[in-house]
Each structure stands twice: as C-alpha cells, then as structure tokens.
Amino acid sequence: MRVRDCIAAGHPSLVGHFPGNPVVPGVLLLARVARAAAPLMKGPLAAIPAAKFHAPLRPAEHFEIELEAEGKASIGFRVRRGELLVASGMLRFGARDTA
C-alpha cells in the first residue's frame, strides 16, 4: 500500500526544529507512518522495533509512505521523497510490550 503525504510548513511541531534550516522531526514522520498503517492492522500501535532515518525531510515536501505487511501484527515501511529514501523500519501492532 502507498500513501502520499506532506507536512505543512506551518505545522506547530516545526517551530524551533531548526531555525533557518527547518527539518521535519522524526517523531512526526513516524506518527504519519503509524496513522497510514493503522487501518491495515488490528489493535493499537504497540512498538516501533526498528526505524532508520536516511535523509532529512523538509517542510512542505511531498513524500510517499510504502507499507508492506510482515506477518499478522507487523508492517514494514519506507518513506520516499521521489526516489530518495528518507526513512525505513517496522511497526508492531496489537498488545503493547510491557518489558
């Protein structure tokens, strides 16, 4: 599954991240990935066992989230801006880890 998205330049989480050289915070990007993946899975987001940021994403840049199911409770993801890989990793849904 693929989802197109864009973080608006006026998003409140961008204030101070970083003045003169704005970059979308990784946590905001991961939230967008989790939101895109949620309809494909049962239960809440339980963990992000792997996430790697390969390149910065700037405000107002369009990007695409690629999702691929990996078993019943996990989804692999890649975030791309055009051909450039911005982020990749895995999300786990269902019962939350308690350890």
Secondary structure in CASP SS format (residue, H / E / C, confidence):
PFRMAT SS
TARGET T0000
AUTHOR 0000-0000-0000
METHOD secondary structure of the structure
MODEL  1
M C 1.00
R E 1.00
V E 1.00
R E 1.00
D E 1.00
C E 1.00
I C 1.00
A C 1.00
A C 1.00
G C 1.00
H C 1.00
P H 1.00
S H 1.00
L H 1.00
V C 1.00
G C 1.00
H C 1.00
F C 1.00
P C 1.00
G C 1.00
N C 1.00
P C 1.00
V C 1.00
V C 1.00
P C 1.00
G H 1.00
V H 1.00
L H 1.00
L H 1.00
L H 1.00
A H 1.00
R H 1.00
V H 1.00
A H 1.00
R H 1.00
A H 1.00
A H 1.00
A H 1.00
P H 1.00
L H 1.00
M C 1.00
K C 1.00
G C 1.00
P C 1.00
L E 1.00
A E 1.00
A E 1.00
I E 1.00
P E 1.00
A E 1.00
A E 1.00
K E 1.00
F E 1.00
H C 1.00
A C 1.00
P C 1.00
L C 1.00
R C 1.00
P C 1.00
A C 1.00
E C 1.00
H E 1.00
F E 1.00
E E 1.00
I E 1.00
E E 1.00
L E 1.00
E E 1.00
A E 1.00
E C 1.00
G C 1.00
K C 1.00
A C 1.00
S E 1.00
I E 1.00
G E 1.00
F E 1.00
R E 1.00
V E 1.00
R E 1.00
R E 1.00
G C 1.00
E C 1.00
L E 1.00
L E 1.00
V E 1.00
A E 1.00
S E 1.00
G E 1.00
M E 1.00
L E 1.00
R E 1.00
F E 1.00
G C 1.00
A C 1.00
R C 1.00
D C 1.00
T C 1.00
A C 1.00
END
